[in-house]
Every structure is written in C-alpha cells, then in structure tokens.
Amino acid sequence: MAKLAIEKRRLGGLDVPAIGVGLMSLSGIYGTADDDTSIDFIRYALDRGANFLDSADMYGWGQNETLVGKAIKGRRDEVILATKFGQIRTPTGNGVDGRPDYVQEACEASLKRLGIDVIDLYFQHRVDKNVPIEDTVGAMARLVEQGKVRYLGLSEAHPDTIRRAHKVHPIAAVESEYSLLYRTDAEEAIKVTRALGIGFVAYAPLGRSFLTGTLKSVADVANDRRADHPRFKAENFSRNLDLASAVEQMAKDKGCTAAQVSLAWLLAQGDDIVPIPGTKRKERLDENLAALNVKLTQAEVERLSQAIPAGAAAGSRYPDGQMKTIHV
C-alpha cells in the first residue's frame, strides 16, 4: 500500500498527522492481541504515513512499549512517538505516582523498553493529587534538559492544572477523551489549551465504538474492559446507541462510515485537535485515515452537535474509582 499524503497539525513544536494511532488495544484491552500481528500492524501504519503513535507504560505494564520498540527498530526517524507515565500497580489496584524521582525512573524504563534515546512527546498519564503539578512538571522539564524528551504533555488534566503546569515549562499537548458523545471535560480544557497555544490530543474519539455503528448489544463488549464502564451497562447502553444513531444517519447521507463522520466532526472543531483512534486492524486504520476526505459543512457540524448535546450521554466515562483520577 502506498504512503498517504496526510494533512499535518501542530502539537507544540511537533508537526503530526491530523489523525494519529492509539495503541492501547495492542495490549489485550479490547479482547486478545498477538504481539507479532501488532508489530506488523505498527509497521503497516508507518508504511501508510500514519506515524504519530501513542503508547503508555501502563498498557500491558511495559508490553506495549516493548512491542513498539521492536516494530520501529531501524525506522526511528519515521516515527513521532508519544508515551505516558504515572499510573502504577498497587496492592489494591492502580495508583498514580507523580513524584520527581519516579518521573526520572519511569522515563528511563520507557526509553529502555522502546529501544530509543529520546521520546518525542512525554505525557503525565494521570495527575497525582498528592504531588504539586509544579514538582512533577519540573522533573519532566529536566528530562528535556537531559535530551531524553523533546516535548511535554498532560493527560486528563483540569484547566487550572494545565495553567500551573504551563508556567513551569511549555506544555505541547493535553490528551483527554473527546468525542461527540463525551466532550464536556474536553471542551472545558480546550478553552485553556487554545488560549495558551497548546495542542489537544483526543483519545477515544469514537466513543469506545458507540460512534462507529458496529455496537448492537451489551454482549458486544462482554469480553473486554468496556464491560466495567457505566456507559456500557444495560440501563445506559440503549440511550447511548440512540444518540449515536444521528451519526449513522449522516453517514448514510454522505456515503461514508459512522466512524468517519465522527472523526470528521472532531477535525472540524479546530486545527489544534488531533484524534488518535485506537485499533489493531489494518482495515480500520485505513477507514480512520479516510475520514480526512470526509468534509462536513458548518451546518452538518452543528446538526450533529445538536443531535448529541454535550452532557447527553448516559453513564460516566469510567467506574467510580477511576473517575476520581480524571480531569484533576
């Protein structure tokens, strides 16, 4: 397959494809995943020009970064690589660690797994409420000084946190969930990122499949992590599917897929928005990239926004415990 001429957007000093590739699903989050197949998928993405890859040290607890390292070996100069730190395993589940010493330790470990000398965009995956953001970002800034990281980012950070962090060291990008279905927190954050010249990376831009037209019943998510999310519980599932039907109708009208309409809506929100739909399938990657050819009129954008108003989705984004760690 030929490399595509993909529109570029800017995150801080990085020029990245307007649609990136989220890699979490390569770590068995949404059903099983095979490392060899995943490595082949990443190389296929690079061949297509989709070279903005988004990983994290907690995806498979190191497994994701390790397979990324294998996939990009010999091709480092083709890749714009983002990874994240800060989520840790504890005796009672997952925790968050933003201590300066841990920042350095986590970065060294990620570099080793990835087999590279420098990370292009390094995100704090979740903000640590017990550590001042100034201390965490100060440690991240030292990684830049050491030449181990090029640009800094925050994930699921509250607007006030973003402002405080940006005063310590320029933040290139904020990454948070952002889609037609779940956008309240993101739209609040974007008011600040846009004012400060910070890019916005939209994860779960397809509403964790609600906006793709492929989900039909709760049984479709029974074997993966989404089954634990309130949004997928029976009492909320049908409401969210009903909302998503507006996307499917527009897709029929425009002769494209629901996923492409959903991504086109996000891209139309501003040239500082970079969606990173996650997939482990080549055909889905191609479908997502083709969304760049789907153009919505302003009237169509507004019609979708009105059909799925901000805050209309049923059920929270995560279980209660995890909700305490987002938008912090």
Residue, then its C-alpha position, 0 to 999 in steps of 0.5 A: m500500500a502506498k504512503l498517504a499524503i496526510e494533512k499535518r497539525r501542530l502539537g507544540g513544536l511537533d508537526v503530526p498527522a491530523i489523525g494519529v494511532g492509539l495503541m492501547s488495544l495492542s495490549g489485550i484491552y479490547g479482547t486478545a492481541d498477538d504481539d507479532t500481528s501488532i508489530d506488523f500492524i505498527r509497521y503497516a501504519l508507518d508504511r501508510g504515513a500514519n506515524f504519530l503513535d501513542s503508547a503508555d507504560m501502563y498498557g500491558w505494564g511495559q508490553n506495549e512499549t516493548l512491542v513498539g520498540k521492536a516494530i520501529k527498530g531501524r525506522r526511528d526517524e519515521v516515527i513521532l512517538a508519544t508515551k505516558f507515565g504515572q499510573i502504577r500497580t498497587p496492592t489494591g489496584n492502580g495508583v498514580d505516582g507523580r513524584p520527581d524521582y519516579v518521573q526520572e525512573a519511569c522515563e528511563a524504563s520507557l526509553k529502555r523498553l522502546g529501544i530509543d534515546v529520546i521520546d518525542l512527546y512525554f505525557q503525565h498519564r494521570v495527575d497525582k493529587n498528592v504531588p504539586i503539578e509544579d514538582t512533577v512538571g519540573a522533573m519532566a522539564r529536566l528530562v528535556e534538559q537531559g535530551k531524553v524528551r523533546y516535548l511535554g504533555l498532560s493527560e486528563a488534566h483540569p484547566d487550572t492544572i494545565r495553567r500551573a503546569h504551563k508556567v513551569h515549562p511549555i506544555a505541547a499537548v493535553e490528551s483527554e477523551y473527546s468525542l461527540l458523545y463525551r466532550t464536556d471535560a474536553e471542551e472545558a480544557i480546550k478553552v485553556t489549551r487554545a488560549l495558551g497555544i497548546g495542542f489537544v490530543a483526543y483519545a477515544p474519539l469514537g466513543r469506545s465504538f458507540l460512534t462507529g455503528t458496529l455496537k448492537s448489544v451489551a454482549d458486544v463488549a462482554n469480553d473486554r474492559r468496556a464491560d466495567h464502564p457505566r456507559f456500557k451497562a444495560e440501563n445506559f447502553s440503549r440511550n447511548l446507541d440512540l444518540a449515536s444513531a444521528v451519526e449513522q444517519m449522516a453517514k448514510d447521507k454522505g456515503c461514508t462510515a459512522a466512524q468517519v463522520s465522527l472523526a470528521w466532526l472532531l477535525a472540524q472543531g479546530d486545527d489544534i485537535v488531533p484524534i488518535p483512534g485506537t485499533k489493531r486492524k489494518e482495515r480500520l486504520d485505513e477507514n480512520l485515515a479516510a475520514l480526512n476526505v470526509k468534509l462536513t459543512q458548518a451546518e452538518v457540524e452543528r446538526l450533529s452537535q445538536a443531535i448529541p448535546a454535550g452532557a447527553a450521554a448516559g453513564s460516566r466515562y469510567p467506574d467510580g474509582q477511576m473517575k476520581t483520577i480524571h480531569v484533576 
